[in-house]
Amino acid sequence: MIYVNRQANENVVSAFMKRVKKFNLVSRKRKTQVEPPKLSKLRKKRKALQKIAYDAKKKMLEKVSKI
């Protein structure tokens, strides 16, 4: 959250824009939106194991005609 303390002769919008430009918030936000963070080795491994477990469960359910 951004807190803005404005001067007496300054309106809220201009004070807010100065604060945003000072901390470079717009470009930092765009960067995080475009490029998702990379998964660690442990997360990749867990994701792969979850996928294997899901596929095995699905095959078993198909075998017993539940799906």
N, C-alpha and C positions, 0 to 999 in steps of 0.2 A: 504494500500500500504506500502511496506517495502522500506525504503531508506537505502542504504548501503554506509558507508564511509570506504573505504579499506585502509590498510596500504600500504606503498611503495613496500614491498616485497610480497604482497598477491594478488592472483588473485580474480576476481569478484565472481566466483563460491564458493570458500571456504569462502569468506566474507559473502556471502548470506546464506550459510548453517549454519555458526556460529550464524547468526542473527535469523534464523528459529528455531534452537535448543534452543537458549536463551529464546525466548518467547513461546516455546512449541506450535507452531502454528499447526503442523501436527496433534497432538492428539486432540487438541481443534476442529479442522475442522472435523475430523472423528466423534467425539462425536455428533456434530450438524447434521451431515449427517445421522447417524444411528437412532437417537431418535428425532422425531419431537416434537416441543414444545406442551405442553398440552393446550387445549382450556379452557378459563375461563368460568364461569357459564353463563355470558351474551352472549358470542359467541355461546355456546351450545344451548341456548334458541333461539337465532336468527336463527341459522342453522335449528333447528327443525321447527320453524315457516315458514321459507322459503320452507322447504320440504312439509309441510302441504298445503301451498298456491299453490305450483307447482302441487301436486296431485289433489287438488280441481279443478284447471284450466284444467288439463288433462281430468278429469272425465266429466267436463262440455263440453269440445270440443268433446269428444266421444259421448255424449248424442245427440248433434246436428249434428253429423256425419261429423265433420270437419277433423277428423283423420282417 
